[in-house]
Amino acid sequence: MDVKKRKATVAWMMMIFLVLSENFPLCSSAASQQPDNKKSNGFRSSFLFPVTGNVYPLGYYSISLTIGNPPKVFEFDIDTGSDLTWVQCDAPCTGCTKTNDHLYKPQKHILVSCEHPSCGVVHFPDSPQCEKPDDQCEFEVDYVDHGSVFGVVVSDFFSLRFMNGSLIRLHLTFGCAYDIKNPGPYVPPGTGVVGLSNGKASLASQLRSLDLTRNVLGHCLSGKGGGFLFLGDDFVPSGMSWMPMLADSKSYLSSPAEVLFDGKPTGITDLKVVFDSGSSYTYFSSQVYKAVLDLVRRGLTGKPLDTVEDKALPICWKGTKPFKSVHDVKNYFSTLTLIFPDTPKVQLELQPEAFLIVTEDGNACFGILNGTEVGLGDFNIIGDISLIDKMVVYDNEQQRIGWISANCDRLPYSSLDSNYNEDFQQPYAANFGTVEENHPQTQGSI
């Protein structure tokens, strides 16, 4: 099915905030989609998804979702920095990258029209640019690195299984991307994106609007590769460090932060910090980046490390022999810590494992990058590299974010299937591509 391109911009990046209406309308009745068994708190259950991927060399973490009738499985990059979920779409497609098996094939009856309230939500605060009310609703996603995604807004069946074992099939609204432009020489991953921000178009917000589960989500990304993602509040652990999220923002923006190096104040204060699982690496604004890099370099004085060029990242070091893992080099580096004066008991400690990678050439590279160079202005992004081996929870019900150190190599206990945990122990991060396909400026939300 051919679809016409009609330019209408959707701000997918966290840098272009999209204010959405209070109610995100769906294209089918909630009552016809909900199972009979409610939990005592009024919600059905939580959803749990095994995660595949790694920071390096793959460059993203993803989950699989089942869409359509008949149902087919598609892979999605998990992104807490965006709200609109989209999938690569054969309508036909220009610029789509190689997928594991197939592109999503839209049917005419699933297209959302321009007059449908969902289209207005996707385009808010602008109005859809349509010649006739029954024209198809289209969208455009603009990236900071000048890439873009065009497509149509659709509503189709998602098949999801609750943790209590019941299966649900429901219509959800998402983007069918048929024109993808990548300005750089590096091939982006062949996945779609699952939007997990606080926007009303996000997957979690849509499920909450149907009273299926609480608008709480969390991820646990393993440094060994893989991990898990959950929607709902059944897996929120006790003992977490909690801090309020900044109000009136669909992004997970913390209160202002300060930086410590080796436990000592650096004079770096008032950082705007966004937690974004769609970014492989952490990004600091130019002034902060240069100050932190200078501290790291001074801390290496007298250590047996020399600077070296590596195609993976801009700043790298080599040792007397190639490193096999971050554990071989971490003792040469000091810890970075973010503290939040508004919540003085809360700290985000970044051990060397949270800002270093070891490349295929055995070099150690600095996984904190200059965000100003990629158009982030004065925003600072906490990406996957700094979130690994932590349970990170985004509680949109209470407008707070929390984290705690965790073993992310196994799924939490599931009554769904006794073999689920056993299957999950397989090496989900086995797809090691070349680093040339994973340039940091083209991954996730950056």
C-alpha positions in Angstrom: 0.0 0.0 0.0 1.5 3.3 -1.1 1.2 6.3 1.3 1.7 9.9 0.4 4.2 12.0 2.4 2.7 15.1 3.9 5.1 17.1 6.1 4.0 17.4 9.7 6.6 17.5 12.4 6.6 15.5 15.7 9.3 16.3 18.2 10.6 12.8 19.1 13.8 14.1 20.7 13.8 15.1 24.4 15.2 18.5 23.3 12.0 19.4 21.5 9.3 19.0 24.2 5.9 17.8 23.0 3.0 18.8 25.3 0.2 16.2 24.9 -3.4 16.4 26.0 -4.6 14.8 29.2 -6.4 11.9 27.4 -4.8 9.9 24.6 -7.7 8.4 22.7 -7.4 4.9 21.4 -9.0 3.3 18.4 -10.9 0.6 20.1 -13.0 0.1 23.2 -11.1 -0.5 26.4 -13.9 -2.7 27.7 -13.6 -5.1 24.8 -9.8 -5.5 25.4 -9.5 -6.1 29.1 -9.3 -9.5 30.8 -11.7 -10.3 33.6 -9.2 -10.8 36.4 -8.4 -7.5 38.2 -5.8 -7.3 40.9 -6.9 -6.0 44.3 -5.4 -2.5 43.5 -7.8 -2.1 40.6 -5.2 -3.0 37.9 -4.6 -6.3 36.2 -1.0 -7.0 36.5 2.5 -6.0 35.2 4.2 -6.8 32.0 7.8 -8.2 31.8 10.0 -8.2 28.7 13.5 -9.8 28.3 15.9 -7.2 26.9 18.6 -7.9 24.3 21.6 -5.8 23.3 24.6 -4.0 24.9 26.3 -0.6 25.0 29.3 -1.8 23.0 29.6 -2.9 20.3 25.9 -3.2 19.4 25.0 0.2 20.8 21.4 -0.3 22.0 19.0 -2.4 24.1 15.8 -3.7 22.6 12.7 -5.7 23.3 10.4 -7.7 21.1 6.7 -6.9 20.7 4.0 -8.8 18.8 1.8 -6.7 16.5 -0.9 -7.3 13.9 -3.4 -10.0 12.8 -2.0 -12.5 12.2 0.6 -11.5 14.9 4.2 -11.0 14.0 7.2 -10.2 16.2 9.1 -6.9 15.8 12.2 -5.5 17.6 12.1 -2.1 19.3 14.9 0.0 20.8 13.8 0.9 24.3 13.7 4.7 24.7 12.7 6.6 27.8 13.6 9.8 25.9 10.7 9.7 23.4 7.0 9.1 23.5 5.9 8.0 20.1 6.4 4.3 19.4 7.2 3.5 15.7 8.2 0.6 13.6 9.9 0.3 10.2 7.0 0.0 7.7 6.7 -1.5 4.3 4.4 1.1 2.6 6.8 0.8 0.7 9.9 2.0 2.7 12.7 4.3 1.7 15.8 4.1 3.9 14.7 1.3 6.1 17.6 -0.7 7.5 18.0 -4.5 7.6 15.8 -6.2 10.1 16.0 -9.8 11.5 13.1 -10.9 9.2 10.4 -8.5 8.0 9.1 -5.0 7.9 5.7 -4.1 9.3 3.0 -4.2 6.5 0.2 -1.8 7.1 -3.4 -2.4 6.1 -5.7 0.4 5.0 -8.2 -0.2 7.8 -5.7 0.5 10.6 -4.7 4.0 9.4 -5.6 6.8 11.7 -7.4 9.6 9.9 -6.7 13.3 10.3 -10.0 13.9 12.0 -9.3 11.3 14.7 -8.4 12.8 18.1 -5.2 10.6 18.2 -3.9 12.5 15.2 -4.3 15.8 17.0 -2.5 14.5 20.0 0.4 13.3 17.9 0.7 16.8 16.3 0.0 19.0 19.3 0.4 21.9 19.6 0.2 22.2 15.8 -2.8 21.0 13.8 -2.4 18.2 11.3 -1.8 19.5 7.8 -4.5 17.7 5.8 -6.4 18.6 2.7 -9.5 16.6 3.9 -10.6 15.4 7.3 -10.5 11.7 6.2 -6.9 12.0 4.9 -4.4 9.7 6.7 -2.6 11.1 9.7 1.1 11.4 9.1 4.1 12.3 11.3 7.7 13.4 11.1 10.4 12.6 13.6 13.4 15.0 13.6 16.7 14.0 15.1 19.3 16.3 16.6 21.9 14.8 14.2 19.7 15.9 11.3 18.3 12.5 10.6 14.5 12.1 10.3 11.7 9.6 10.1 8.4 10.1 8.2 5.4 7.9 8.4 1.7 7.4 9.1 -0.1 7.0 12.4 -1.8 3.6 12.8 -3.7 1.6 15.4 -3.2 -2.1 15.4 -3.4 -5.1 17.7 -0.6 -5.7 20.2 -0.5 -9.1 21.9 0.8 -8.8 25.5 0.9 -11.3 28.3 0.4 -10.2 31.9 2.6 -11.6 34.7 -0.4 -13.4 36.1 -0.4 -15.4 32.8 -3.4 -13.9 31.0 -3.0 -12.9 27.4 -4.5 -9.6 26.1 -4.9 -8.3 22.6 -5.6 -4.6 22.3 -5.4 -1.8 19.8 -2.6 0.7 20.5 -1.6 3.8 18.5 1.9 4.0 17.0 3.9 5.2 14.0 4.5 3.3 10.8 7.7 4.8 9.5 8.2 4.5 5.7 10.8 7.1 5.0 14.0 7.1 7.1 16.9 9.4 6.5 20.3 8.9 8.1 22.8 11.7 7.4 25.9 9.9 8.5 28.0 7.0 7.1 27.0 4.7 9.9 24.1 2.3 9.5 21.5 2.7 12.3 20.0 -0.5 13.9 17.3 -2.3 12.1 14.7 -1.8 14.9 11.8 0.4 15.6 11.5 2.5 18.8 9.3 1.9 21.8 8.5 5.3 23.4 8.6 5.1 27.2 8.6 8.8 28.2 6.0 10.5 30.3 4.1 11.7 27.2 0.5 10.6 26.7 1.4 8.8 23.5 3.9 6.5 25.2 3.2 2.8 25.5 3.0 3.0 29.3 0.7 5.9 29.2 -1.7 4.2 26.8 -1.8 1.1 29.0 -2.5 3.2 32.0 -5.3 5.1 30.2 -7.0 1.7 29.9 -6.6 1.0 33.6 -4.5 -2.1 32.7 -1.5 -1.3 34.8 0.0 1.6 36.7 2.1 4.1 34.8 5.4 2.8 36.3 8.2 1.3 34.3 11.7 0.1 35.0 14.7 -1.4 33.3 17.6 -3.4 34.4 20.4 -3.4 31.8 23.2 -5.9 32.3 26.9 -4.9 31.7 27.2 -8.4 30.2 24.5 -7.7 27.7 20.7 -8.2 28.0 18.5 -7.5 30.9 14.8 -6.9 31.4 12.1 -4.2 31.2 8.8 -4.1 33.1 5.6 -2.0 32.9 3.7 -1.8 36.1 4.7 -1.6 39.7 5.0 -5.3 40.7 8.8 -5.4 40.5 9.7 -2.2 42.2 12.2 -3.2 44.9 12.4 -1.7 48.4 15.4 0.3 49.5 15.6 2.5 46.3 17.0 6.0 46.1 14.1 8.2 45.0 14.1 11.7 43.7 11.3 13.9 42.3 11.1 14.4 38.5 10.8 17.9 37.3 7.1 18.7 36.7 5.6 19.7 33.4 8.1 17.7 31.3 7.5 14.5 29.3 11.2 13.7 29.7 12.7 12.2 32.8 14.4 15.4 34.0 15.9 15.5 37.5 16.4 18.4 39.8 19.7 20.3 39.3 22.8 18.1 40.0 26.4 18.7 41.1 29.4 16.6 40.2 31.9 15.1 42.5 35.2 13.5 41.4 36.8 11.0 43.7 34.3 12.1 46.3 35.4 15.7 46.2 33.5 18.8 44.9 34.4 20.0 41.4 32.6 23.3 41.3 30.3 21.9 38.6 26.8 22.7 39.6 23.2 23.2 38.4 23.3 20.5 35.8 20.0 19.7 33.9 20.1 15.9 33.8 17.8 13.7 31.6 17.7 10.0 32.1 17.4 8.5 28.6 17.7 4.8 27.8 17.6 5.6 24.1 21.1 7.0 24.3 24.0 4.5 24.4 26.4 6.9 26.0 26.3 9.7 28.5 26.5 13.3 27.2 27.6 16.4 29.1 27.4 19.9 27.8 30.6 21.3 26.4 31.9 23.1 29.5 31.0 20.3 31.8 32.5 17.7 29.5 35.8 19.5 29.2 36.0 20.0 32.9 35.3 16.3 33.7 37.6 15.1 31.0 40.4 17.3 32.4 39.8 15.8 35.9 40.0 12.3 34.5 43.2 13.0 32.6 44.9 14.5 35.6 43.8 11.5 37.6 45.7 9.3 35.2 49.0 11.1 35.8 51.7 8.5 36.5 49.4 5.6 35.5 50.6 3.1 32.8 48.2 4.4 30.2 48.8 6.2 26.9 46.3 8.0 24.7 45.5 6.1 21.5 43.2 6.6 18.5 40.3 4.2 18.3 37.4 4.2 15.8 35.0 3.5 18.6 35.0 6.7 20.6 36.9 10.1 20.6 39.0 9.6 23.8 40.8 6.3 24.3 43.8 4.9 26.2 45.9 1.8 25.8 47.8 -0.2 28.4 51.0 -2.2 28.3 48.9 -5.0 26.8 45.3 -5.1 25.4 42.6 -5.0 28.0 40.0 -7.8 27.9 37.3 -6.1 29.9 36.6 -2.9 31.9 37.7 -4.8 35.0 41.3 -4.8 33.8 41.4 -1.0 33.7 38.9 0.3 36.2 41.4 0.7 39.1 43.2 3.4 37.1 40.2 5.7 37.2 38.3 7.5 40.0 34.6 7.5 40.6 32.3 10.3 39.3 29.2 11.1 41.5 26.2 13.1 40.8 24.5 14.6 43.9 21.2 16.4 44.0 21.1 19.2 46.6 17.3 19.2 46.6 17.4 15.6 47.8 20.7 15.5 49.6 20.5 11.8 50.5 20.3 10.8 46.9 23.4 10.1 44.8 24.1 8.6 41.4 27.5 7.0 41.7 29.3 6.3 38.4 32.0 3.8 39.0 34.6 3.5 36.1 32.4 0.7 34.7 29.7 3.3 34.2 31.7 5.5 31.8 34.3 3.2 30.2 34.1 0.6 27.4 36.9 -1.7 26.2 37.0 -1.9 22.4 37.7 -4.8 20.1 41.3 -3.5 19.9 41.7 -3.8 23.6 41.7 -0.1 24.3 39.7 1.7 27.1 37.5 4.5 25.8 35.7 7.3 27.6 31.9 6.7 27.3 31.0 10.3 28.2 30.7 12.5 25.1 30.3 16.2 24.3 26.6 16.8 24.0 26.9 20.4 22.7 28.6 19.0 19.6 25.5 17.0 18.8 23.0 19.8 19.5 22.0 19.1 23.1 22.7 22.6 24.3 23.0 22.8 28.1 21.2 19.5 28.7 23.1 16.5 30.1 22.0 13.0 29.2 22.5 9.9 31.4 22.6 7.1 28.9 22.8 3.3 29.0 26.5 3.1 29.9 25.8 4.9 33.2 22.7 2.9 33.9 24.0 -0.7 33.5 23.7 -3.1 36.5 21.1 -0.8 38.1 17.4 -1.2 38.5 16.1 2.2 37.3 12.4 2.9 37.9 10.3 5.7 36.4 7.3 6.2 38.6 4.9 8.5 36.6 2.2 8.0 39.2 4.2 9.8 41.9 6.4 11.8 39.5 9.7 10.4 40.8 12.7 8.4 39.5 14.7 5.9 41.5 17.6 3.4 41.2 19.4 0.7 43.1 22.3 -1.6 42.2 21.0 -4.9 40.9 21.8 -8.2 39.2 20.3 -7.7 35.8 21.5 -11.0 34.3 18.2 -12.8 35.3 14.6 -12.0 35.0 12.8 -11.4 38.3 10.6 -14.4 39.5 7.8 -15.0 37.1 4.7 -17.2 37.8 4.1 -17.0 34.1 6.4 -19.8 33.1 8.8 -21.8 35.2 11.1 -22.1 32.1 11.2 -18.3 31.5 14.2 -17.7 33.7 16.0 -20.7 32.3 15.5 -19.4 28.8 16.6 -16.0 29.7 20.0 -17.2 30.8 21.0 -17.7 27.1 23.5 -15.1 25.8 21.2 -12.4 24.5 24.1 -10.1 23.6 25.7 -12.5 21.1 25.1 -10.2 18.1 28.5 -8.4 18.1 28.7 -6.2 15.0 31.5 -3.9 14.0 32.0 -0.6 15.8 31.7 1.3 12.5 28.0 0.5 12.5 27.5 2.0 15.9 28.6 5.6 15.9 27.5 7.3 19.2 25.9 10.3 17.4 23.4 8.1 15.5 22.2 5.9 18.4 19.1 6.2 20.5 17.8 9.7 21.1 21.1 11.5 20.3 
